[in-house]
Amino acid sequence: MTVVADSGPLIALAKIGGLGTLFELHPVVVTPRAVYEETVRQGHYAQAADAALLRGEYESGRLRVEELRGPSPADSLLLGRGEREGIQLALQQRAEWLLVDDLEARQAAAQVFIASGSGTRVKGTLGIIVSAYIEGFASLEGAIGLLDAIRSRQDIWISVDLCKQVEDTLRRAESAAR
């Protein structure tokens, strides 16, 4: 299974200590060059601690840069370079998942995937946490701990209300499973 990631989920998970959760679900994640540039190079210049963590994941091979081939249906979209390249790479790789947090990018990706007949699905940081819980890679407490870590960070732009909705859903699922 191929998984392509945009910068947002990688940065968010690195900031909250959740990269291990991502790699439990998806042992190798591919990115376009633009995502490497944003997460590692620009992060390094900004002296962001998550940039060093992500560089280590690229060096280990759990994150891997794949080069793009040819024009993309995403080129005309008004999205960031990493988001456009992520959509293109997901199409090129016939990825099962594109990991992206930005709502406009998620919606645009879904439209491109439908129009191209691709089976690629889209999820973000919160979807990764939910998947980890569902697939048994994170306990309820662990998943809620990651949500709490997101809520406590001013530098992660994921809605506190959305985190609360996800937490409530996980708690209901846990209760129903008992």
N, C-alpha and C positions, 0 to 999 in steps of 0.2 A: 504494500500500500504506500502510495506517495502522498506526502503532506508538504504543502508549500506554506511558508509563513511570511507575513508582512512584519514590519518592525514593532507595531503596537503590542501584540501579545508577547513577543520575545522580551521586550523591555519591561513590561508589567510583571511578567513571571520572574524575570531576573531580580527586579526590585523587591519582590516579596518572598524570595527563596523558593519559588515554585517551578524552576526549570526541571528538577527531578521528576515532578509530576507529569510534565509534558513528555519527557523522554520515557517514562513508564508506558504512556499511551502510544507514543510514536518514537521508536528508538532513533530514527534518523529523520530530520526535517530539512528540506531544501529551501533555499532562498535565492532571489535574484541578487545580482551584484549591488543594486541600489540599497537593499536592506542591510547588507554587510557594511556598506559605506556609512549608512545612518547609525546603525547600532554600535559598530566597533570604532570606525575612524572618527566620526563626528562626536560620538560619546567619549572617546579618548581625549579629544581636544577640549571637551566640556568638563573633563575630569570626573565623569560619571562612573561610580563603582560598578554599575551593571555592565558597562562596556568591557571591563576586564573579564567579568564572568562569561559574557557572550563570546569574547575572543577565545577564551579557553575552550568553549564548546565547539567553535569552528576548528580549533587546532586538534581537538579530540576526534573530529569527524561526525559528531552527533548533529551538528549544524554543517551544512554543505552548500557552497555557492554553485549554482548551475547557470551557465551562460544562455542568453536568449538567442533564438533564431528567427529571423524574418520579422515582418510587420505584425502588429497585434490589433485586434478589434478594440482593445482598451486604449490605444494611442490617442484617440480623440476625446476620451473622458477627462473631465475636469477634476482629476485626482492627483495626489502626490505621485512622484516618480516610483517610489517603492510599491505603492498600491497598484499602479498601472502595470509595472513589471511583474508583480505577484500574480495578477490576473493572467497575464500572458504566459508566465511560467507554469501556472496551474493547467492552462489549456495545453501547452506544449508537452507537459509531463503526464497528461491525463490523470491528474491528481485526484485522489478521493476527497481531500479537504484543502481548502484555502483558509488559513487562520488570519483574520483581520478584525480589528475592533471598530474602526471608524464606520459609522452607520451608513453614510453616503457610499463609501467604498463597498460595504457589504451588499447594499442594494444594487449598485452598478455591477458588481461581480455576478450576483445571482442572475441579472438580466442577460449579461454576456454569456454565461454558462447555458442558460435556457436557449438563447438564440443560436448558439453554436452546437446544440445537442450534446453538450458535455454533461456528465453525471457528477461533476465536482460540486461538493456542498461547502457551505461557509459556516464557520463558527469563530468565536473570539475567545478571549481570556476566560470569561465566565463559562462558556461552553466547554472549555478544557477542564475546568474545575468540576463541572457537573459530570462530564464523561468519566473523569477519574473516580468520582464517587460511585457512579453506576457500575463501572467495570471493576470495582474493588481495589483500585490503586490508592484510594484515599478514604479514610473513615469519615463519618459525619463530622467529627470534631476537627479532623485535619482539613476538610473542605471549608468548614466555617472559619477555621483559623486563617486560611488563605483569603477568604472574603473579608474578614476583619482587617487583615494586613492591607488589602486594597483600600478599604474605607479609611484607614488611618493615614494614608499617604496623600499629600497635596499634589504630588507630581505624577499621579496616575489618574487619567481623566475617564474614569468609569463611574457612573452615577451611583451614589450611596443608596438611593432608592432602589435601583436595579439590583444591587448587591443584596439588599434586604429581601426583595422578591425572590431571588435565587435561594437565599437562606431559608425562607419560609417554605419554598417548594421542596428543598432537600429534607427539611424537618418533617413535612407531611409524608414524603416518600418513605422516610425511615419509620414513621409511625405505622404506615400502611403495611410495611414489610414485617412488622412484629406480630 
